[in-house]
Amino acid sequence: MTIPEISFKQFREWYDKALPHTNEIIYSEGCKTLGIVKEIGVNHITLGVAFCDNQLITEPVDIPMGDFREASEGEILKLQHILSERNLRWTQFYVGLLSSYKFETNDQIRITRLGIILGYGVFKEINDKGELVTFCVKMNNEPVRYNLHEIVGPVKDYQLEPVTSNEREYLANALSEAKKQWNGYQSRIEPLNSRGKIGDIYYYINDYMEIIATKESGKPKDLKRYRKLNYYIIRGDAEEICNLIEEKRKRQLVNNEEIDTVKMAKKR
């Protein structure tokens, strides 16, 4: 590689120009080209990915140094759609294109647009409408949302990326400020301190539909009740569930047809 010789005047003129930064999304009016900056040269800007003449170019493209402007929100979204259609994503860490990630339910995700961070969440699914659905989500400058079915928007509008440990902590802190916590083992949102400490009293419902008070012992039986949602710090919560079960069963009996005991016996 040959390093070009430049004069101090050339260097000063280059330095005084308004320069884009690496990973910035820009548009060249003269070249009619939309792209993402990979490198800054002396007299040119190298785009790592570009869209020109209705074609996506995944090889480096050079445009003149002075011929660019910051891309508009609409242009950024357009380029995001183009990459999403091809299962590609722009990574700011590698300053280049990679294949899109495929996430599983309960994975924590970074939600970006061409690498620009928009928020964090816990992935649930892509629904039939092509929308990104999360269990909980914290978007920039918005309160954390956690109703277990948070629709973020069309998935083609976003890049989904794995989170770092610091980003996991950021989402946990956002939930904590709302007095909530994410239980990834059970795919649910819980209030803080939803499980008692050793020796604390909690309640569960037995097979006679009785509410039983017991102490947290840290044993498997306590964990099993906790995981199966039969663990109540507040007795009134257990009473409410008992009442709901009773009412639900009564309605079920009203709606059921006569039970054919002969057929039921054969099924056994």
Sequence and secondary structure as in RCSB ss.txt:
>XXXX:A:sequence
MTIPEISFKQFREWYDKALPHTNEIIYSEGCKTLGIVKEIGVNHITLGVAFCDNQLITEPVDIPMGDFREASEGE
ILKLQHILSERNLRWTQFYVGLLSSYKFETNDQIRITRLGIILGYGVFKEINDKGELVTFCVKMNNEPVRYNLHE
IVGPVKDYQLEPVTSNEREYLANALSEAKKQWNGYQSRIEPLNSRGKIGDIYYYINDYMEIIATKESGKPKDLKR
YRKLNYYIIRGDAEEICNLIEEKRKRQLVNNEEIDTVKMAKKR
>XXXX:A:secstr
       HHHHHHHHHS    TT EEEETTTTEEEEEEEE SSEEEEEEEEETTEEE S EEEETTS EE  HHH
HHHHHHHHHHTTEEEETTTTEEEE     TT EEEEEETTEEEEEEEEEEE TTSEEEEEEEEETTS  B SS E
EEEEGGG EEEE  HHHHHHHHHHHHHTTEEEETTTTEEEETT S  TT EEEEE TTS EEEEE   SHHHHHH
HHTT  BSSHHHHHHHHHHHHHHHHHHHHHS    HHHHHHH 
